């Protein structure tokens, strides 16, 4: 069967850097004492320097944003958060499309998000913006969390394998900062300290440039089913991201690695595009899978500069690997999501 390629990736973030403001607000929710000191130590070790948001930060003590979206004691209901997502998402998607560059002949449009929903939605806004033909096949992937980008690429590859003339536009967009919760639990606050907003746009086709998409595989870890969970609540989406996730991955990945790597040794893959779900997640993958030294540097750099943006994050890592322009290298991409589950993709640079 003819090969399929991820040709180009464009990315965008909103214009507001919020990591320091969000951290100060979260820390103030914890009473003085041992737990606040624990939070501070964990935040220092998170490996994140900057995160971006559609919300303009407010530097005054006890406040999050300058617009009053988050009012202490009266955080917004889910409907208000969804209205903000619907208002902000198209512009960020258009910025990522501009970064991607000119596209033509699009036959399929795949969008993915787990942080907001509207109908008619992002697919309609993108179609209108690009003037896509009304016959373009649209697919929306929702609520699959951080692994949705790999799921979307798998669907895009399937479309091109079915019709080599297909040209698939894949857009992953998340506004994670619209789901901040006013809760004092350290584990919950550390979870929200990870996340930022971002978008990726990618072109998948039979044109031999970028990354050749060699294969996909999913692994479900039912023993850790509730360690990552994402449910719609009355006041935004409620996330569970257990501190046990790195340990679960460290136990579960090694016995599954031969299948994920198609029987090859980890050293046979010199590019590792691992979703930077957090520093401890990257450490767990590095320690349990034993990739070549420094192979997770691209993932760590994206984490430092953007935090965890959920589904687009691994696309930022792949973007940097395409930009390096080194042909003939074999790679593996990994992203993790609710379930606990792992989606992986083998690829090669061309």
N, C-alpha and C positions, 0 to 999 in steps of 0.2 A: 504494500500500500504506500502511496506517495507520502513523503514527509510533510509535516505542517510546522510553521514557524511563528514565533512571537517576534514580530518585526521591530516594533518601537513601543516605548512607554513614555507617556507624559505625566507629570505629577503637579499637584498644587496643594498649598496650605492657605488657610485664611491669614489675614495680616496681623493678628494680635498674638503676641507671645505672652503666655500666661503661667508658666510653670511656677515662678516664684510667688505670684499672687495666690494661686490655687493651693500651694503648699502652706502658705501662712494661714489661710483661712481654715484648712483642714486641721492644722496643728492647734489652732485656737479652740476647736471643738472638743479637744481632749483635756480633761482636768490636769492641772499641774501634778507632776509626780512621775512614777516609774513608767506608766504607759506612754506619757508624752515623750519621755526620754527615749523609749524604745522606738516610737514613731520617728523621732528625729534621726536616730541612728540608721534606721531602715531607709529613710528618705535619702540620707547622704550616700547610701550605698546603691541606690537604684540605677545608677549609670545614665541618668537623664539630666540634661542641662537645659533643654528648651522643649516646650510644647506649644501648639498653636490652637487658637479657638476663634469661632465666629463672634464670640463675646469679647467686648473691649474691657480689659481689666480695670479694677479700681484699687489703687494702692492704699486706701485708708483701712485702718485696722477693722477687722470683723466684716468686711465687705468683699464680694467676689467680683462683680462686674459693675461698670459705670452706668449701665442702662437700667438697673433694677430688675433684671430678669430673675436673679436669685436674691430675694429679700430674706434676711435672717428671720426664722420663725414662720415664714410663709413662702416656702419654695413652690415653684409652679406645678400645676397639675399636668397630667399626661397630655391632655388636649392642647394646652399652651405650648408644651415642648414640641409637639408634632406640627403645630402651626409655624413655629420658628424654623423647624427642619424644612418644611415645605417652602418657606420664604428664602432660606439661605442656600439650600442644596444646589439649585440650578447654576448660580453664579460660580460656585466652586467647581462644579463639573465643567463649565465653559472654560475656566482658567486651565484646567488639566487638559482639555481638548486643544487649547491654544498651544500648550507646551508640547503636545503630541505632534502637532504640525498638520499639514494638509492631508486629508483622507478623501478617497473617491471610491465609487463603486461599492459602497457598503451594502451588504445583503442581509446581515444579521446584527442585532444590537442586544448585548447582554449587560444588564445592570445588576449590581449587588449592593445591598445595605442591610444592616441589622439595627440601625439607630434611628430610622425614621421611615414612615410610610405615608403615601398619598396616592390617590387615583382620581383622574389621570395623574401620572407621576413623572419621575425623572426621565423615563424612557420617552415620554411624549415631549418633554422640554428639549431633550437632546435632538430628537427627530426634527422638531420645528427649527431649532437653531441651525442645524446642518442642512436643512432642506432635504432630508432623506425621503426616498420614495415610499409611498404609503404601503407598498408590499413588503417592506423590510420586516424580517421575522424578529420579533421582540421576545426576550425572556428576562424575567425579574427573579433574582435569587435573594431570598430574604431569610434573616434570622439564623444564618449559619455561622455567624461570628467571624473570628479572625481567619478562618480557613476558607472563606467564601471565594477569595481570589483564585485559589487553585481549582476549586470546583468550577468557577466560571471559565478558566482556561481549558479545563477538560471538556466542557460543553462546546467551547469555541473550536477545539481541535476536532471534536466529533462532527461539527458542521462542515469543516473544510474537508475532512476525510470523506464525508458523504457527497460533497460537491467541490472539487478542487478549484472551481471558479469563485467560491464563496470568499467574502472578505468580512471579517467579524470585528466589530468594535466592542471592547469590553471596558466597562466603567465601574469602578469600585469607589463608593463614597460613604464616609462615615463622619457624623458630627457627634462624637462621643461626649464632648463637654456639655451637651444639653441634658445629660443624665446624672449630673452631680446630685448626691443625696446628703441631707443634713443629719448625719448620724455619727455618734462618737466612737463606734467600735474601731479599734486600730486596724484590724484586717480589712474592713470595708473601706476605710479612708486610704489605706495603702493601695488598694485596688484602684480607686478613682485617681490616685496620684500618678498612675501610669499613663492615662489615656489622653489623647489629643485628637484634633480634627485633621482630616486629609482626604485627598482624592487622587486616583490614578485613572488614566485612560490608555488603552493599549490596542494595537492592531494585530490581528492574527490572520494569516493567509498562507497560501502555498508558495509565496515569494521567498526564495532562499536567502534571507538576511535576518540578523538578530540571533535568536535562540531557536534551535530545533527542539520541538517538544517530543521527547522520545517515549514517555509512558507515565502513567498515573497509577497510584495505589492508595487505598484508604485502610486505616487500621482503627478499629473501635476498641476502647478500653472500658468494658462494662464495669470492671471493679472500681473504677473512679467516676462513675456516671454523674454524680452530683457535684464534682469538684469544679466544673465550669458549667454554669447555668445562666440563662438570660430570659427573663420573663417580664411581660407587660404588667406593670403595677398601676395603682391609682395616681402616683406621683412620679411618673417617668418609668423607665425600664429598670428593673431590679436585677443587679448582677451578683452572682456568686463566683468568686475566683479564689479558690482555697489556696492557702499556703502549702498544701500538700501536692499541688500540681507538679512542681519540679521533681519531687521524689517519685511520684507515679510515673512520670516520663522516663526517669532514669532507670526504673525497674522494667518498664514495658518496652522501651525501644530496642535494647540489645537483642532479645530473642526474635524480634520482628525484622531486624535490620537486614539479614540475608535476602528476604523477600523484597523489602523496600529498595534494596540496591541491586536487585536482579542477580544475586549470587556473587557480586564483586565485593572486594574489600573496601572499607571506607577510604583508604588511601587512593583508590582508583578515581575518586571524585575530588577534584581540587577546588571546585566551587560549591559552597554550601550556603544557599539562600534560606536561612532559618528565620522564621517569623520571630521578631524580637518581642515576645510577649512580656518580657521583663528580664533583668539581668540574671536572676536565678534560673529562669527557663533556659537561657542561652548557656549558662554554666552547666546545667544538667545535661543538655544535648552534647556539649563539648566533652564532658567527663564520661558519659556513657557510650557515645558513638565513636569517639576517638578519631575525629577528622584530622586532616593534615594541620600542622601548626599554623595558627593565624587565619584559618579558613572562615571563622565567624566574624572577622574584622568588619566586613561590610554590614552585617546585621547589627553589630554593636554601634557602629557609626550612625546608622539610622535611628536606633534607640536613643542615642545621646542627643541627636538634633531634632527629633520629632516625638519621642515617646512612642507608645503603642497606639496606632491609629486604627486598630482592628483590621478589617479586610484589605485596605490598600497597602498596609505596611510592608508585606513581603514583596509587593510590586516595586516599592521604592528600592529595595535591595536588588531585585532583578534589573531595574533601571540602571543602577550603578555598574552592574556586571556587563550589561550591553555596552555602556559608555566606555568601559575599559578597552573594548575592541580587540581582545585577544582571541583569535580563532583557534578551534581545535581543542577546547577544554571541556571536560565532562563535569556536569553539575547535578546537584540534588537540591530541591526546594522542599521545605517542610512548613506546615502551619497547623495550629492546634485550635480546637473549638469545643463547643458543648458536647457532652456525651460521656466521658471525655473521648475525643477522637482526634486523629491525625490524618491530614491529607498531604500526600507527597507527589512530587513531579520530578522525573528525570529529564535532563536537558543537556544540550551541547551547544557551544558557541560556534558560529559559522562566519 
